[in-house]
Amino acid sequence: MGRAYTLSLHEKDQIEVLPTTGYMMKQIADVVKRSRKAIMNFLHHQEEYGTKQSNGRPSKLNDREKGNSADCVE
């Protein structure tokens, strides 16, 4: 199952403001058109939201092997 895109700046602003005006989680999710879980994750972890970077597949070569392969190419 794929992952959705991170929240846009506009969506984040809406999610921060709507609870102060009396909206419930379900109502916020309906307005922003995101899941309740996405809304709750953002509200509980605003500072860390969207900061984890995907590093992709780990390299099979260590630093020394990378240096050796560079010497072979020259």
VMD Tcl script that builds the backbone (N, CA, C; Angstrom):
set m [mol new atoms 222]
animate dup $m
set s [atomselect $m all]
$s set {name element resname resid chain x y z} {
  {N N MET 1 A 0.843 -1.169 0.000}
  {CA C MET 1 A 0.000 0.000 0.000}
  {C C MET 1 A 0.890 1.234 0.000}
  {N N GLY 2 A 0.628 2.169 -0.889}
  {CA C GLY 2 A 1.454 3.348 -1.028}
  {C C GLY 2 A 1.202 4.384 0.049}
  {N N ARG 3 A 2.086 5.355 0.067}
  {CA C ARG 3 A 1.953 6.439 1.030}
  {C C ARG 3 A 1.440 7.680 0.326}
  {N N ALA 4 A 0.646 8.454 1.023}
  {CA C ALA 4 A 0.127 9.700 0.464}
  {C C ALA 4 A 1.193 10.780 0.570}
  {N N TYR 5 A 1.006 11.838 -0.168}
  {CA C TYR 5 A 1.916 12.967 -0.090}
  {C C TYR 5 A 1.807 13.620 1.281}
  {N N THR 6 A 2.871 14.306 1.706}
  {CA C THR 6 A 2.819 15.006 2.984}
  {C C THR 6 A 1.861 16.184 2.872}
  {N N LEU 7 A 1.437 16.678 4.000}
  {CA C LEU 7 A 0.475 17.776 4.027}
  {C C LEU 7 A 1.098 19.044 3.455}
  {N N SER 8 A 0.318 19.775 2.684}
  {CA C SER 8 A 0.791 21.050 2.155}
  {C C SER 8 A 0.759 22.104 3.262}
  {N N LEU 9 A 1.390 23.217 3.013}
  {CA C LEU 9 A 1.423 24.303 3.991}
  {C C LEU 9 A 0.010 24.802 4.294}
  {N N HIS 10 A -0.822 24.882 3.263}
  {CA C HIS 10 A -2.212 25.326 3.443}
  {C C HIS 10 A -2.987 24.339 4.319}
  {N N GLU 11 A -2.795 23.043 4.063}
  {CA C GLU 11 A -3.479 22.026 4.865}
  {C C GLU 11 A -3.020 22.074 6.320}
  {N N LYS 12 A -1.723 22.264 6.534}
  {CA C LYS 12 A -1.203 22.356 7.902}
  {C C LYS 12 A -1.819 23.540 8.638}
  {N N ASP 13 A -1.907 24.673 7.942}
  {CA C ASP 13 A -2.509 25.858 8.562}
  {C C ASP 13 A -3.974 25.607 8.925}
  {N N GLN 14 A -4.705 24.958 8.024}
  {CA C GLN 14 A -6.108 24.648 8.305}
  {C C GLN 14 A -6.230 23.738 9.525}
  {N N ILE 15 A -5.370 22.723 9.592}
  {CA C ILE 15 A -5.437 21.758 10.688}
  {C C ILE 15 A -5.099 22.421 12.017}
  {N N GLU 16 A -4.225 23.421 12.001}
  {CA C GLU 16 A -3.879 24.125 13.238}
  {C C GLU 16 A -5.010 25.042 13.697}
  {N N VAL 17 A -5.729 25.665 12.760}
  {CA C VAL 17 A -6.738 26.670 13.098}
  {C C VAL 17 A -8.096 26.048 13.426}
  {N N LEU 18 A -8.506 25.043 12.689}
  {CA C LEU 18 A -9.861 24.500 12.836}
  {C C LEU 18 A -10.185 23.972 14.234}
  {N N PRO 19 A -9.262 23.307 14.945}
  {CA C PRO 19 A -9.628 22.856 16.299}
  {C C PRO 19 A -9.932 24.012 17.256}
  {N N THR 20 A -9.312 25.161 17.030}
  {CA C THR 20 A -9.559 26.303 17.914}
  {C C THR 20 A -10.943 26.908 17.676}
  {N N THR 21 A -11.527 26.627 16.506}
  {CA C THR 21 A -12.859 27.150 16.209}
  {C C THR 21 A -13.956 26.155 16.555}
  {N N GLY 22 A -13.582 25.017 17.168}
  {CA C GLY 22 A -14.579 24.068 17.639}
  {C C GLY 22 A -14.806 22.864 16.745}
  {N N TYR 23 A -14.017 22.714 15.690}
  {CA C TYR 23 A -14.177 21.558 14.810}
  {C C TYR 23 A -13.650 20.298 15.486}
  {N N MET 24 A -14.336 19.180 15.260}
  {CA C MET 24 A -13.897 17.875 15.748}
  {C C MET 24 A -12.965 17.257 14.702}
  {N N MET 25 A -12.247 16.197 15.102}
  {CA C MET 25 A -11.286 15.554 14.195}
  {C C MET 25 A -11.942 15.106 12.890}
  {N N LYS 26 A -13.103 14.488 12.985}
  {CA C LYS 26 A -13.804 14.005 11.788}
  {C C LYS 26 A -14.157 15.159 10.868}
  {N N GLN 27 A -14.591 16.271 11.438}
  {CA C GLN 27 A -14.955 17.435 10.627}
  {C C GLN 27 A -13.724 18.037 9.956}
  {N N ILE 28 A -12.612 18.097 10.685}
  {CA C ILE 28 A -11.369 18.617 10.107}
  {C C ILE 28 A -10.933 17.724 8.950}
  {N N ALA 29 A -11.013 16.409 9.145}
  {CA C ALA 29 A -10.628 15.464 8.099}
  {C C ALA 29 A -11.499 15.645 6.858}
  {N N ASP 30 A -12.781 15.905 7.052}
  {CA C ASP 30 A -13.679 16.119 5.919}
  {C C ASP 30 A -13.342 17.411 5.181}
  {N N VAL 31 A -13.008 18.472 5.917}
  {CA C VAL 31 A -12.685 19.758 5.294}
  {C C VAL 31 A -11.379 19.662 4.514}
  {N N VAL 32 A -10.359 19.059 5.131}
  {CA C VAL 32 A -9.028 19.001 4.517}
  {C C VAL 32 A -8.939 17.860 3.498}
  {N N LYS 33 A -9.884 16.916 3.565}
  {CA C LYS 33 A -9.906 15.736 2.696}
  {C C LYS 33 A -8.685 14.846 2.925}
  {N N ARG 34 A -8.384 14.632 4.201}
  {CA C ARG 34 A -7.339 13.697 4.636}
  {C C ARG 34 A -7.930 12.801 5.711}
  {N N SER 35 A -7.237 11.731 6.035}
  {CA C SER 35 A -7.756 10.800 7.036}
  {C C SER 35 A -7.656 11.400 8.436}
  {N N ARG 36 A -8.487 10.872 9.342}
  {CA C ARG 36 A -8.421 11.316 10.738}
  {C C ARG 36 A -7.054 11.010 11.328}
  {N N LYS 37 A -6.478 9.883 10.939}
  {CA C LYS 37 A -5.166 9.484 11.452}
  {C C LYS 37 A -4.092 10.487 11.018}
  {N N ALA 38 A -4.156 10.970 9.787}
  {CA C ALA 38 A -3.191 11.966 9.312}
  {C C ALA 38 A -3.330 13.262 10.108}
  {N N ILE 39 A -4.561 13.647 10.404}
  {CA C ILE 39 A -4.810 14.859 11.190}
  {C C ILE 39 A -4.256 14.688 12.600}
  {N N MET 40 A -4.546 13.546 13.225}
  {CA C MET 40 A -4.078 13.310 14.592}
  {C C MET 40 A -2.556 13.238 14.652}
  {N N ASN 41 A -1.931 12.570 13.676}
  {CA C ASN 41 A -0.469 12.495 13.657}
  {C C ASN 41 A 0.146 13.880 13.566}
  {N N PHE 42 A -0.423 14.737 12.720}
  {CA C PHE 42 A 0.122 16.083 12.583}
  {C C PHE 42 A -0.050 16.881 13.873}
  {N N LEU 43 A -1.230 16.822 14.481}
  {CA C LEU 43 A -1.482 17.605 15.689}
  {C C LEU 43 A -0.630 17.146 16.868}
  {N N HIS 44 A -0.350 15.847 16.961}
  {CA C HIS 44 A 0.430 15.337 18.083}
  {C C HIS 44 A 1.934 15.486 17.874}
  {N N HIS 45 A 2.379 15.578 16.615}
  {CA C HIS 45 A 3.816 15.635 16.322}
  {C C HIS 45 A 4.105 16.727 15.294}
  {N N GLN 46 A 3.697 17.946 15.577}
  {CA C GLN 46 A 3.846 19.021 14.603}
  {C C GLN 46 A 5.304 19.336 14.291}
  {N N GLU 47 A 6.174 19.300 15.299}
  {CA C GLU 47 A 7.573 19.668 15.083}
  {C C GLU 47 A 8.283 18.645 14.200}
  {N N GLU 48 A 7.959 17.356 14.383}
  {CA C GLU 48 A 8.651 16.308 13.652}
  {C C GLU 48 A 7.965 15.941 12.338}
  {N N TYR 49 A 6.772 16.479 12.087}
  {CA C TYR 49 A 6.000 16.037 10.927}
  {C C TYR 49 A 6.745 16.348 9.630}
  {N N GLY 50 A 6.926 15.322 8.806}
  {CA C GLY 50 A 7.539 15.505 7.492}
  {C C GLY 50 A 9.038 15.651 7.500}
  {N N THR 51 A 9.710 15.385 8.609}
  {CA C THR 51 A 11.156 15.584 8.660}
  {C C THR 51 A 11.939 14.307 8.387}
  {N N LYS 52 A 11.331 13.141 8.498}
  {CA C LYS 52 A 12.051 11.895 8.258}
  {C C LYS 52 A 12.319 11.762 6.767}
  {N N GLN 53 A 13.570 11.561 6.435}
  {CA C GLN 53 A 13.934 11.427 5.040}
  {C C GLN 53 A 14.104 9.960 4.691}
  {N N SER 54 A 13.645 9.603 3.530}
  {CA C SER 54 A 13.821 8.241 3.049}
  {C C SER 54 A 15.200 8.136 2.422}
  {N N ASN 55 A 16.019 7.256 2.959}
  {CA C ASN 55 A 17.381 7.122 2.467}
  {C C ASN 55 A 17.493 6.144 1.313}
  {N N GLY 56 A 16.455 5.418 1.041}
  {CA C GLY 56 A 16.494 4.462 -0.046}
  {C C GLY 56 A 17.234 3.200 0.339}
  {N N ARG 57 A 17.660 2.495 -0.656}
  {CA C ARG 57 A 18.334 1.222 -0.429}
  {C C ARG 57 A 19.747 1.453 0.099}
  {N N PRO 58 A 20.171 0.686 1.106}
  {CA C PRO 58 A 21.533 0.840 1.626}
  {C C PRO 58 A 22.564 0.418 0.588}
  {N N SER 59 A 23.697 1.071 0.601}
  {CA C SER 59 A 24.766 0.761 -0.334}
  {C C SER 59 A 25.438 -0.551 0.049}
  {N N LYS 60 A 25.837 -1.335 -0.949}
  {CA C LYS 60 A 26.565 -2.571 -0.681}
  {C C LYS 60 A 28.044 -2.293 -0.448}
  {N N LEU 61 A 28.535 -1.158 -0.924}
  {CA C LEU 61 A 29.945 -0.821 -0.791}
  {C C LEU 61 A 30.170 0.053 0.432}
  {N N ASN 62 A 31.244 -0.229 1.177}
  {CA C ASN 62 A 31.605 0.668 2.267}
  {C C ASN 62 A 32.521 1.761 1.706}
  {N N ASP 63 A 32.970 2.677 2.553}
  {CA C ASP 63 A 33.756 3.814 2.082}
  {C C ASP 63 A 35.060 3.376 1.418}
  {N N ARG 64 A 35.735 2.370 1.973}
  {CA C ARG 64 A 37.003 1.922 1.399}
  {C C ARG 64 A 36.775 1.316 0.013}
  {N N GLU 65 A 35.747 0.505 -0.123}
  {CA C GLU 65 A 35.450 -0.104 -1.419}
  {C C GLU 65 A 35.072 0.948 -2.455}
  {N N LYS 66 A 34.379 1.988 -2.023}
  {CA C LYS 66 A 34.042 3.072 -2.948}
  {C C LYS 66 A 35.307 3.762 -3.432}
  {N N GLY 67 A 36.254 3.978 -2.514}
  {CA C GLY 67 A 37.528 4.593 -2.895}
  {C C GLY 67 A 38.315 3.713 -3.842}
  {N N ASN 68 A 38.322 2.403 -3.598}
  {CA C ASN 68 A 39.038 1.476 -4.471}
  {C C ASN 68 A 38.427 1.438 -5.861}
  {N N SER 69 A 37.119 1.477 -5.951}
  {CA C SER 69 A 36.484 1.434 -7.265}
  {C C SER 69 A 36.756 2.727 -8.028}
  {N N ALA 70 A 36.903 3.845 -7.324}
  {CA C ALA 70 A 37.234 5.104 -7.989}
  {C C ALA 70 A 38.642 5.042 -8.562}
  {N N ASP 71 A 39.565 4.359 -7.871}
  {CA C ASP 71 A 40.931 4.218 -8.371}
  {C C ASP 71 A 40.958 3.353 -9.622}
  {N N CYS 72 A 40.130 2.347 -9.688}
  {CA C CYS 72 A 40.094 1.445 -10.840}
  {C C CYS 72 A 39.572 2.147 -12.084}
  {N N VAL 73 A 38.701 3.102 -11.917}
  {CA C VAL 73 A 38.084 3.782 -13.050}
  {C C VAL 73 A 39.075 4.712 -13.724}
  {N N GLU 74 A 39.968 5.299 -12.964}
  {CA C GLU 74 A 40.903 6.284 -13.528}
  {C C GLU 74 A 41.885 5.705 -14.442}
}
mol reanalyze $m
mol bondsrecalc $m
mol representation Tube
mol addrep $m
